[in-house]
Amino acid sequence: MRRWLLACTMAALAGLAPRGVAAQAAYPDRPIRVIEPLAAGSAVDVVVRIVAERMGDLLGQRLLIENQTGASGMIGMRAGARAPADGYTLLAVNDAVLTMLPNLNAQAGYDPLRDFAPIGQIVRIRWALVAHPSAPATDIAGMIAQARARPGVIDYASGGAGSPQHIAMEMFLQRAGVRMNHISYRGATPALTAVTAGEVPYGFFGLPTPNPFVRDGQLRVLGTAGPARIASFPDAPTIAESGLPGFSFFTWGAFLAPAGTPPAVVARLSAALREALAVPAVRERLEGLGYEVVGNAPEAFAEVLARDHAAMAELIRTAGIRME
């Protein structure tokens, strides 16, 4: 009798549980949409597709990637900010759309610190300044000399005004004290295609996106943007050792949810992200491509985001970088 009464009591209490609690307990019960305001084939896109596949296995539901490019990423970011906060729409982003673009454009249409719930950083991305083989410069010093001799004439490509390719090159030009002509494309992939085809001689890109073209001889690495040489291109000097001491530039990729997403759902997604990154095959693949695996918790990511947003605001102000 006691067991029967206990069973009846538990059933009654379960019936009184809020629907939201029950829904969260069952999360996810259908595929998850992931808005990516970046071009397919970009450095973050490569990472997201590797990690999303394993996260889907862990969550028991597929993560469906949607590349929504345009307006340097603002179109996809606005869509993500306005999506239902139910855990079934996420965003996969680079730091540019959170720390760079909103500091360059007061009309971005979203607040990076208020409109999203951080899930976690995925990786840090190393960068390289590359050139088409037909470009006259074969190293950083030669490129600077060429730009100094023809100020504002030599072209470079980027994935759009306010994109990380744009910011990286403008930082470089500011440090070098020279000017070049910015050619804007709709995403990093079209910009890289333009340099590979010889339409534009130079560009700054996140690794490993240009790697296969470098190995095939379609691109030349002039210099890398970290404090040390990169294992995948050991013969390529850093920009710091090529005449601009202390120069460094890197970006990162991360997952977000719309603000207001239930904390239990955010925690579930964050745990799945970190578990996916801990899988040896996933980690080895990412590191083999040149990424630095991060996988931090939402709270730690929120601190990084706030710090980098403030630092980028100061950099853009002091360097005089503007949207075109």
C-alpha positions as CSV (number, residue, x, y, z in Angstrom):
1,M,0.0,0.0,0.0
2,R,2.8,2.4,0.9
3,R,4.5,1.8,-2.4
4,W,1.2,2.4,-4.3
5,L,0.6,5.7,-2.4
6,L,4.2,6.8,-3.1
7,A,3.8,6.1,-6.8
8,C,0.5,8.0,-6.9
9,T,2.1,11.0,-5.1
10,M,5.1,11.1,-7.5
11,A,2.8,10.9,-10.5
12,A,0.7,13.8,-9.1
13,L,3.8,15.9,-8.5
14,A,5.0,15.2,-12.0
15,G,1.7,16.4,-13.4
16,L,2.1,19.7,-11.5
17,A,5.6,20.4,-12.9
18,P,5.7,23.4,-15.2
19,R,5.6,22.6,-18.9
20,G,8.9,24.5,-19.4
21,V,10.7,22.2,-17.0
22,A,9.5,19.1,-18.8
23,A,10.4,20.6,-22.2
24,Q,13.9,21.5,-21.0
25,A,14.4,18.0,-19.6
26,A,13.6,16.5,-23.0
27,Y,15.8,19.0,-24.9
28,P,16.6,18.6,-27.7
29,D,13.8,16.7,-29.3
30,R,14.3,18.0,-32.8
31,P,17.1,19.3,-35.0
32,I,18.9,22.5,-34.0
33,R,19.3,25.3,-36.5
34,V,22.7,27.0,-36.5
35,I,22.9,30.4,-38.2
36,E,26.4,31.2,-39.4
37,P,26.8,34.8,-40.6
38,L,30.0,33.7,-42.5
39,A,30.8,32.3,-45.9
40,A,31.0,28.6,-46.4
41,G,34.6,27.5,-46.4
42,S,35.8,30.3,-44.1
43,A,38.1,29.5,-41.2
44,V,35.2,29.4,-38.6
45,D,32.9,27.5,-41.0
46,V,35.5,24.6,-41.3
47,V,35.6,24.4,-37.5
48,V,31.9,24.6,-36.9
49,R,31.1,21.8,-39.3
50,I,33.7,19.5,-37.7
51,V,32.5,20.2,-34.1
52,A,28.7,20.4,-35.0
53,E,28.8,16.9,-36.3
54,R,30.1,15.5,-33.0
55,M,27.8,17.7,-30.9
56,G,24.9,16.4,-32.9
57,D,25.9,12.8,-32.0
58,L,26.1,13.8,-28.3
59,L,22.8,15.6,-28.2
60,G,21.0,13.0,-30.3
61,Q,19.8,15.7,-32.8
62,R,21.5,17.1,-35.9
63,L,22.9,20.7,-36.0
64,L,21.9,22.2,-39.3
65,I,24.3,24.9,-40.5
66,E,22.8,27.8,-42.4
67,N,25.3,30.3,-43.9
68,Q,23.6,33.7,-43.9
69,T,26.2,36.1,-45.3
70,G,25.7,39.8,-46.3
71,A,26.5,43.2,-44.8
72,S,29.7,41.9,-43.3
73,G,27.7,39.4,-41.1
74,M,25.0,41.8,-39.9
75,I,22.2,40.0,-41.7
76,G,22.9,36.7,-40.0
77,M,23.5,38.3,-36.6
78,R,20.2,40.2,-36.7
79,A,18.4,37.0,-37.6
80,G,20.0,35.2,-34.7
81,A,19.3,38.0,-32.2
82,R,15.6,37.9,-33.1
83,A,15.2,34.2,-33.2
84,P,13.1,32.4,-30.5
85,A,15.2,31.8,-27.3
86,D,14.3,28.1,-27.1
87,G,17.6,26.4,-27.8
88,Y,16.6,25.5,-31.3
89,T,18.3,28.4,-33.0
90,L,22.0,29.0,-32.3
91,L,24.7,31.1,-33.9
92,A,28.2,30.1,-34.9
93,V,30.3,33.2,-35.2
94,N,33.8,34.7,-35.4
95,D,34.8,37.5,-33.1
96,A,34.6,40.0,-35.9
97,V,30.8,40.1,-35.8
98,L,30.9,40.6,-32.0
99,T,33.9,42.8,-31.3
100,M,34.7,44.5,-34.6
101,L,31.6,45.2,-36.6
102,P,29.4,46.7,-33.8
103,N,32.3,49.0,-32.9
104,L,32.5,50.2,-36.5
105,N,28.8,50.5,-37.2
106,A,26.4,52.1,-34.7
107,Q,23.5,50.8,-36.9
108,A,24.6,47.1,-36.7
109,G,21.1,46.2,-35.4
110,Y,22.2,44.1,-32.5
111,D,24.1,44.4,-29.2
112,P,26.8,41.8,-28.9
113,L,26.8,42.0,-25.0
114,R,23.0,42.0,-24.5
115,D,21.3,40.2,-27.3
116,F,23.1,36.8,-27.0
117,A,23.8,34.1,-24.4
118,P,27.4,32.9,-24.6
119,I,27.8,29.1,-25.0
120,G,31.5,28.8,-25.4
121,Q,34.5,29.5,-27.6
122,I,35.5,26.7,-29.9
123,V,39.0,27.7,-31.2
124,R,41.5,30.5,-31.6
125,I,42.5,31.1,-35.3
126,R,46.0,31.9,-36.5
127,W,46.4,34.3,-39.4
128,A,48.7,34.8,-42.4
129,L,49.3,37.6,-45.0
130,V,49.4,35.9,-48.4
131,A,50.1,37.0,-52.0
132,H,49.4,35.8,-55.4
133,P,52.6,34.5,-57.1
134,S,52.4,37.3,-59.6
135,A,52.6,40.0,-56.9
136,P,55.9,41.8,-57.1
137,A,56.6,41.4,-53.3
138,T,58.0,38.1,-52.1
139,D,58.2,39.1,-48.4
140,I,56.8,41.6,-45.9
141,A,59.6,44.2,-46.5
142,G,59.0,44.1,-50.2
143,M,55.2,44.6,-49.8
144,I,55.7,47.5,-47.5
145,A,58.2,49.1,-49.9
146,Q,55.8,48.6,-52.8
147,A,53.0,50.3,-50.8
148,R,55.2,53.1,-49.8
149,A,56.2,53.8,-53.4
150,R,52.6,53.8,-54.5
151,P,50.4,54.9,-51.6
152,G,46.8,54.0,-51.8
153,V,47.2,52.2,-55.2
154,I,48.1,48.6,-54.4
155,D,45.0,46.5,-53.8
156,Y,44.2,44.0,-51.0
157,A,41.1,41.9,-50.6
158,S,38.8,41.3,-47.6
159,G,35.5,39.7,-46.7
160,G,33.9,43.1,-46.3
161,A,34.2,46.4,-44.4
162,G,34.6,45.6,-40.8
163,S,35.5,41.9,-41.5
164,P,38.6,40.4,-39.7
165,Q,40.5,40.5,-43.0
166,H,39.9,44.2,-43.2
167,I,40.8,44.8,-39.5
168,A,43.9,42.7,-39.8
169,M,45.2,44.4,-42.8
170,E,44.4,47.9,-41.5
171,M,46.3,47.1,-38.3
172,F,49.2,46.0,-40.4
173,L,49.1,49.1,-42.6
174,Q,48.9,51.4,-39.5
175,R,51.9,49.7,-37.9
176,A,53.9,49.9,-41.2
177,G,52.9,53.5,-41.9
178,V,51.6,52.8,-45.4
179,R,48.3,52.9,-47.3
180,M,46.7,50.3,-49.7
181,N,43.4,50.1,-51.5
182,H,40.7,48.0,-49.9
183,I,38.7,45.7,-52.2
184,S,35.7,44.4,-50.4
185,Y,34.0,41.0,-51.1
186,R,31.0,39.3,-49.6
187,G,32.8,37.0,-47.3
188,A,36.3,35.6,-46.7
189,T,35.9,32.8,-49.3
190,P,35.2,35.1,-52.3
191,A,38.0,37.4,-51.1
192,L,40.5,34.4,-51.0
193,T,39.2,33.3,-54.4
194,A,40.1,36.7,-55.8
195,V,43.6,36.6,-54.5
196,T,44.1,33.0,-55.6
197,A,42.9,34.0,-59.1
198,G,45.3,37.0,-59.2
199,E,42.5,39.5,-59.4
200,V,43.8,41.1,-56.2
201,P,47.5,40.6,-55.2
202,Y,47.3,40.5,-51.4
203,G,45.1,39.5,-48.5
204,F,45.1,38.6,-44.8
205,F,43.3,35.3,-44.0
206,G,42.7,33.0,-41.1
207,L,44.3,29.6,-41.3
208,P,43.7,27.0,-42.5
209,T,41.6,28.5,-45.3
210,P,44.5,29.4,-47.6
211,N,46.6,26.3,-46.7
212,P,45.7,24.1,-49.8
213,F,46.4,27.0,-52.2
214,V,49.8,27.7,-50.6
215,R,50.7,24.0,-50.9
216,D,49.6,24.0,-54.5
217,G,51.7,27.0,-55.3
218,Q,48.7,29.2,-56.0
219,L,49.5,31.5,-53.1
220,R,52.6,32.6,-51.3
221,V,52.8,33.2,-47.5
222,L,54.6,36.5,-46.8
223,G,54.3,36.3,-43.1
224,T,52.2,34.9,-40.2
225,A,50.6,37.1,-37.5
226,G,51.5,35.3,-34.3
227,P,54.3,35.5,-31.8
228,A,55.9,32.4,-33.2
229,R,56.2,30.6,-36.5
230,I,53.4,28.2,-37.4
231,A,54.1,24.4,-37.6
232,S,52.2,24.1,-40.9
233,F,54.5,26.7,-42.6
234,P,57.8,26.6,-40.6
235,D,59.7,28.5,-43.3
236,A,57.3,31.4,-43.3
237,P,58.6,34.2,-40.9
238,T,56.3,36.0,-38.5
239,I,55.4,39.6,-39.3
240,A,57.0,40.5,-36.0
241,E,60.4,39.2,-37.1
242,S,60.0,40.8,-40.6
243,G,60.2,44.4,-39.5
244,L,57.1,45.0,-37.3
245,P,58.2,43.9,-33.8
246,G,55.4,42.9,-31.5
247,F,52.8,42.6,-34.3
248,S,50.2,39.9,-33.5
249,F,46.7,39.2,-34.7
250,F,44.3,36.3,-34.1
251,T,40.6,35.6,-34.0
252,W,38.3,33.0,-32.5
253,G,35.2,31.1,-33.3
254,A,32.3,30.5,-30.8
255,F,28.7,29.4,-30.3
256,L,26.0,31.7,-29.0
257,A,22.2,31.5,-28.4
258,P,19.7,34.3,-28.4
259,A,19.4,36.1,-25.1
260,G,16.8,34.6,-22.8
261,T,17.6,31.0,-23.7
262,P,17.0,28.9,-20.6
263,P,20.2,28.5,-18.5
264,A,19.7,24.7,-18.4
265,V,19.6,24.6,-22.2
266,V,22.8,26.8,-22.5
267,A,24.5,24.5,-20.0
268,R,23.5,21.4,-22.0
269,L,24.9,22.9,-25.2
270,S,28.1,24.1,-23.5
271,A,28.7,20.6,-22.0
272,A,28.2,19.0,-25.4
273,L,30.6,21.5,-27.0
274,R,33.3,20.8,-24.5
275,E,32.7,17.1,-24.7
276,A,33.0,17.2,-28.5
277,L,36.3,19.1,-28.3
278,A,37.6,16.6,-25.8
279,V,37.2,13.7,-28.3
280,P,40.8,12.9,-29.4
281,A,39.9,12.5,-33.1
282,V,38.2,16.0,-33.1
283,R,40.9,17.7,-31.2
284,E,43.7,16.2,-33.4
285,R,41.9,17.1,-36.6
286,L,41.5,20.8,-35.5
287,E,45.0,21.1,-34.2
288,G,46.3,19.4,-37.4
289,L,44.6,22.2,-39.4
290,G,46.4,24.8,-37.3
291,Y,43.6,25.8,-34.8
292,E,44.1,26.2,-31.1
293,V,41.3,24.4,-29.3
294,V,39.6,26.4,-26.5
295,G,36.3,25.0,-25.2
296,N,35.6,27.3,-22.3
297,A,32.4,27.6,-20.2
298,P,29.8,30.3,-20.8
299,E,31.0,32.4,-17.9
300,A,34.6,32.4,-19.1
301,F,33.5,33.1,-22.7
302,A,31.4,36.1,-21.5
303,E,34.5,37.6,-19.8
304,V,36.5,37.2,-23.0
305,L,33.8,38.7,-25.1
306,A,33.5,41.8,-22.8
307,R,37.2,42.3,-22.7
308,D,37.8,41.9,-26.4
309,H,34.9,44.1,-27.3
310,A,36.3,46.9,-25.2
311,A,39.9,46.4,-26.5
312,M,38.7,46.4,-30.1
313,A,36.7,49.6,-29.5
314,E,39.9,51.3,-28.4
315,L,41.9,49.9,-31.3
316,I,39.4,51.1,-33.9
317,R,39.3,54.5,-32.3
318,T,43.0,55.0,-32.0
319,A,43.8,53.5,-35.5
320,G,41.0,55.6,-37.1
321,I,39.5,52.5,-38.8
322,R,36.2,53.2,-40.4
323,M,33.5,51.5,-42.4
324,E,33.6,52.3,-46.1
